[in-house]
């Protein structure tokens, strides 16, 4: 889809996903790495646990569908090469500290002077300006500053993050959307612009709009293991089974009530609740609980009944019955179970990418959506550092083999 | 607003509901797309039943969530199952560049409104269907919400203390991840159509999109055959790294020490310079090996201090730290204020309501939230009269027939 367009990807480990997504959508993405390879190649886990720049699974996860060149952006000889590439590119993505690239003569204003149509995307923790723009940051800091962290974890322990860092992925995916919106504008105006993505604002999406609690004059939601406290209502989402856990949305109201009724019918058939309980008003119960018409102890009683039923079942049986009966129950899967999922296999989700440098193929998460006319293709496995130096410097910029050798000798590329 | 918005002239007929889908079209509306949200008064959008509510009072026009994810859109209430409703919908398809829907698979087909039908009406139509598991496969009809998709895609098992049951990320996690993929899919398909005149059908599984946020863990399994060990708040590349108790009830500071310089600076800030010389903490490897001890030392220092004071002094020394902001803190956050993140708008029922702004800023053509989310049926006349050119008599007749509900 985006095959006519070129992306220069200058991002650090914060922003790598953005270029990969544009690459998935067809753009020619050139990862510009520091000579010797980007620092992100040092992040584990590693293939066979051998730390090596070409074996970082962190790198693999966020760099397919990119080509790689190496270039010393600080050197006097390196900058003109970048300028030449900028003149031939449609997007530039970077995730340095605000002002860092500008200090090296590579800020938006400098590069827009070379290519006014350039869409220049900056991914930063807090945005380009403001009182926290210069803050030191990490995944955990972003989640703390943006709201998701306080909502996650057990109520008797500190707030908890997801073990796979999430903060900058929200920002990077947001940045891909932002880049394409600016691109649509460029189709009309012929002009690029500076896209300023704040990771803090991006992760606020994960508060499910409860970040508006204060202006709504509403009470705060509070974290609870496997659920959440909404006012006095303690919603339990995680339930133990015979052999692990399932998630059950055991709630009421117009949308969820019919599902809950079907669960209670099943429980009734197996003798886990009486007829009066089965026949409660599952549509109206939510309002009744919220207004005090039904005491919250009734909700606790119902949750106890459900718990006593669920513990007698296996994850597989619950999943099967959820599909057959139309219940809001899903297994809590391990990563291994996800990788072995029948659903994903049936949809041909996984994609084998050949790594000739290691003499093996590996199974990658597949296209994020299925396009009927322009399917996402995986054209490049994650590149080794500088793998496409010749192709880019010789074929695209017209540098001679001697010139390339000289630049290599001086450590510029 | 002095500029033409980037997506001005893009027409979207939006049948998506609850959180994931509408969050995607909200972004497109922010940047100028005309989005017509079709709703049913008989089968209310679940988002209208989810808080936060204005003044804590539940009600279909009071949901801050609904108002937030639908700001900037037009609202049409329509009985799609009626013949007249179907005709109106097809007229909107003729007007549209993009049709989006997030029902369970089969719903559009059972309504006789699958892509092949719509394409006959509008040959270059882009249609996107988004649901939990995708349109095909043995679990295609698995119904549910984003919290179930988060469970089934592995996020819950990766969000827990090693000695406890899975805590899970807050609520419906894939609903916050997948909207970006929805929006970029639409934008890329629009670009393709702009260049080639070709529309297409897009089948988005929210699980398949969200798995791109678990890449390293999935590869660790498919490549190394290893389930990632659970880390709580720990990180293999940083120590100390965690969330530490501050003074007050449920007040915490997040801290991430990334370099040796930061570690020495932290020891200095804590006025314990001897720690930096202690061989148990002298290198990242040794600190990772003694994290319990390290965390206890840091907690002794943090627990008597205000979280904001800790953030301030640590950041003054270039150490990554932040108050674990509570929801009410966000509204007062000076950085978010600087970014204009909270946007007040006049509302016919509530005086003023507040929604979130775009999560990014375009320097030349920033977002503009042109109207609040629709109250039920608010824009029926604008959609049918102004967009479709129906006469006032025809609209009145449709109203009388009960089609517009």
Interface residues (C-beta under 8 A of the other chain):
Chain A: X1 X2 X4 X17 X21 X25 X26 X43 X44 X45 X47 X48 X49 X57 X58 X60 X61 X62 X108 X126 X127 X129 X130 X131 X132 X133 X135 X136 X137 X138 X139 X140 X141 X143 X144 X145 X146 X147 X148 X149 X150 X151 X152 X153 X154 X157 X158 X159 X160 X161 X162 X163 X164 X165 X166 X169 X170 X173 X174 X175 X176 X177 X178 X180 X181 X182 X183 X184 X185 X187 X188 X191 X193 X194 X195 X196 X197 X198 X200 X201 X202 X204 X205 X206 X207 X208 X209 X210 X211 X212 X213 X214 X215 X216 X217 X218 X219 X220 X221 X222 X223 X225 X226 X228 X230 X231 X237 X238 X240 X245 X246 X247 X249 X253 X254 X255 X256 X259 X286 X287 X290 X322 X323 X326 X328 X329 X330 X331 X332 X333 X334 X335 X336 X337 X338 X339 X342 X343 X344 X346 X347 X349 X350 X362 X363 X364 X365 X366 X367 X368 X369 X370 X371 X372 X373 X374
Chain B: X4 X5 X6 X7 X10 X19 X23 X27 X28 X31 X43 X44 X46 X49 X50 X51 X52 X53 X54 X55 X56 X58 X64 X65 X68 X69 X115 X128 X133 X134 X136 X137 X138 X139 X140 X141 X142 X143 X144 X145 X147 X148 X149 X150 X151 X152 X153 X154 X155 X156 X157 X158 X159 X160 X161 X164 X165 X166 X167 X168 X169 X170 X171 X172 X173 X175 X176 X177 X179 X180 X181 X183 X184 X185 X187 X188 X189 X190 X191 X192 X194 X195 X198 X199 X200 X201 X202 X203 X204 X205 X207 X208 X209 X211 X212 X213 X214 X215 X216 X217 X218 X219 X220 X221 X222 X223 X224 X226 X227 X228 X230 X231 X232 X233 X235 X236 X237 X238 X241 X242 X243 X244 X245 X250 X252 X253 X254 X255 X256 X258 X262 X315 X318 X319 X320 X321 X322 X323 X324 X325 X326 X327 X328 X330 X331 X332 X333 X334 X335 X336 X338 X339 X341 X342 X344 X353 X354 X355 X356 X357 X359 X360 X361 X362 X363 X364 X365
